[in-house]
Amino acid sequence: MQLPIEWLPAAGAPQQLILLLHGWGSYATHLAPLAQALRQQFPQAAVIAPDSPLQAGASIIGRPSPGGRQWYDIEGLNDANWPARVAAALPALHQWVQAQQQRLGVGRAATCLGGFSQGAIVSLALASLDDGLCGRVLAFGGRYAEVPLAAPRHTTIHLFHGGADRVIPAQGSRDALEHLAALQGDATLDIAEGVGHELHPALIDCALHRLTSHIPLRTWQAAMGAAAGAQAQDG
């Protein structure tokens, strides 16, 4: 895949890897505001945004494609065939993520996978396919094509949505948070009221806050387990 955005640390090896996936009919460069904000917040991270290898086809309403790329075809898309189309896109993308981790020497836990719209959809699906492929997922304006039967144990899911999104309504993210909570997963949700289907600066700010302040549930559990063990030894 072409890498219009590949920003590496000014000095030294990358300590984190942030991979960003664009939406349907778009390009990696449309994620530049998010990529720049992440680069400023995490100067030792490698920030990469590829163009999907697939050309976008016809739109949902039958108009010609606006150009750009896609991770899976949306022509004739419906609730019945949607999960299969997303699943078909995952093996190649999974291999690509692993290749970037190997190339840059960054482990799975230090990898963050993010995306907008269709990019968010495939990011969420990848986290379900391979628990722990990345330590965090940043899903902007997306949703699950198929809700997972089990919540990831090694990945934190951060959901971001515009409250006025009419393309992919925010209710999908609300439902996902409730579902993951019922499965005892680690997830957060930020909704920007009055914001539509866009990568709004308010949502980018929310993502930076989550990445810098949210302590993953698995970290809390490990710490509590260690504390309990120490108390048992002292007792």
Backbone hydrogen bonds, N-H to C=O, Kabsch-Sander energy under -0.5 kcal/mol:
donor,donor_aa,acceptor,acceptor_aa,energy
5,I,49,A,-1.5
6,E,4,P,-0.5
7,W,47,V,-2.9
8,L,6,E,-0.6
15,Q,44,Q,-3.0
16,Q,44,Q,-0.9
17,L,110,A,-2.1
18,I,46,A,-3.2
19,L,17,L,-0.5
19,L,112,C,-2.9
20,L,48,I,-2.6
21,L,114,G,-2.2
22,H,50,P,-0.5
25,G,69,R,-1.9
26,S,23,G,-1.1
26,S,69,R,-1.1
30,H,27,Y,-1.4
31,L,28,A,-2.3
32,A,29,T,-1.7
35,A,31,L,-2.8
36,Q,32,A,-3.0
37,A,33,P,-1.9
38,L,34,L,-2.3
39,R,35,A,-2.3
40,Q,36,Q,-2.2
41,Q,37,A,-1.9
42,F,38,L,-2.6
45,A,42,F,-2.1
46,A,16,Q,-2.7
47,V,7,W,-2.7
47,V,45,A,-0.6
48,I,18,I,-2.9
48,I,46,A,-0.6
49,A,5,I,-2.6
51,D,2,Q,-2.2
54,L,70,Q,-0.6
56,A,68,G,-2.2
59,S,63,R,-2.2
62,G,59,S,-1.6
69,R,26,S,-2.6
70,Q,54,L,-2.2
77,L,74,I,-2.1
82,W,78,N,-1.8
85,R,81,N,-1.9
86,V,82,W,-2.2
87,A,83,P,-2.6
88,A,84,A,-2.0
89,A,85,R,-0.9
89,A,86,V,-0.9
90,L,86,V,-0.7
90,L,87,A,-0.9
93,L,89,A,-1.2
94,H,90,L,-3.3
95,Q,91,P,-2.2
96,W,92,A,-2.0
97,V,93,L,-2.4
98,Q,94,H,-2.1
99,A,95,Q,-2.2
100,Q,96,W,-2.1
101,Q,97,V,-2.1
102,Q,98,Q,-2.2
103,R,99,A,-2.7
104,L,100,Q,-2.2
105,G,101,Q,-0.9
106,V,101,Q,-1.7
111,T,108,R,-1.8
112,C,17,L,-3.3
113,L,136,R,-2.6
114,G,19,L,-3.3
114,G,112,C,-0.5
115,G,138,L,-2.4
116,F,21,L,-1.9
117,S,140,F,-2.9
119,G,116,F,-2.3
121,I,117,S,-2.2
122,V,118,Q,-2.1
123,S,119,G,-1.5
124,L,120,A,-2.5
125,A,121,I,-1.9
126,L,122,V,-2.3
127,A,123,S,-2.0
128,S,124,L,-1.3
129,L,125,A,-2.1
130,D,126,L,-2.5
133,L,130,D,-2.2
135,G,108,R,-0.9
135,G,111,T,-2.3
136,R,111,T,-1.3
137,V,156,T,-2.2
138,L,113,L,-2.1
139,A,137,V,-0.6
139,A,158,H,-3.0
140,F,115,G,-2.8
140,F,138,L,-0.7
141,G,139,A,-0.6
141,G,160,F,-3.0
156,T,135,G,-2.5
157,I,186,D,-2.5
158,H,137,V,-2.8
158,H,156,T,-0.6
159,L,157,I,-0.6
159,L,188,T,-2.5
160,F,139,A,-2.8
161,H,190,D,-2.3
163,G,192,A,-2.9
164,A,195,V,-2.7
165,D,162,G,-1.6
172,G,169,P,-1.6
173,S,170,A,-0.8
174,R,170,A,-2.0
175,D,171,Q,-2.9
176,A,172,G,-1.9
177,L,173,S,-2.4
178,E,174,R,-2.1
179,H,175,D,-2.5
180,L,176,A,-2.9
181,A,177,L,-2.3
182,A,178,E,-1.9
183,L,179,H,-1.2
184,Q,181,A,-1.6
185,G,180,L,-3.4
186,D,152,P,-0.5
187,A,185,G,-0.7
188,T,157,I,-2.2
190,D,159,L,-2.3
192,A,161,H,-2.5
193,E,191,I,-0.8
195,V,192,A,-1.5
198,E,196,G,-1.7
200,H,198,E,-1.6
203,L,200,H,-0.7
204,I,200,H,-1.9
205,D,201,P,-2.4
206,C,202,A,-1.7
207,A,203,L,-2.1
208,L,204,I,-2.2
209,H,205,D,-2.2
210,R,206,C,-2.5
211,L,207,A,-2.5
212,T,208,L,-1.7
213,S,209,H,-1.8
214,H,210,R,-2.0
215,I,213,S,-0.5
219,T,216,P,-0.7
220,W,216,P,-1.8
221,Q,217,L,-2.7
222,A,218,R,-2.1
223,A,219,T,-2.3
224,M,220,W,-2.8
225,G,221,Q,-2.3
226,A,222,A,-2.2
227,A,223,A,-2.4
228,A,224,M,-2.4
229,G,225,G,-2.0
230,A,226,A,-2.2
231,Q,227,A,-2.3
232,A,228,A,-2.1
233,Q,229,G,-2.0
234,D,230,A,-2.4
235,G,231,Q,-2.3
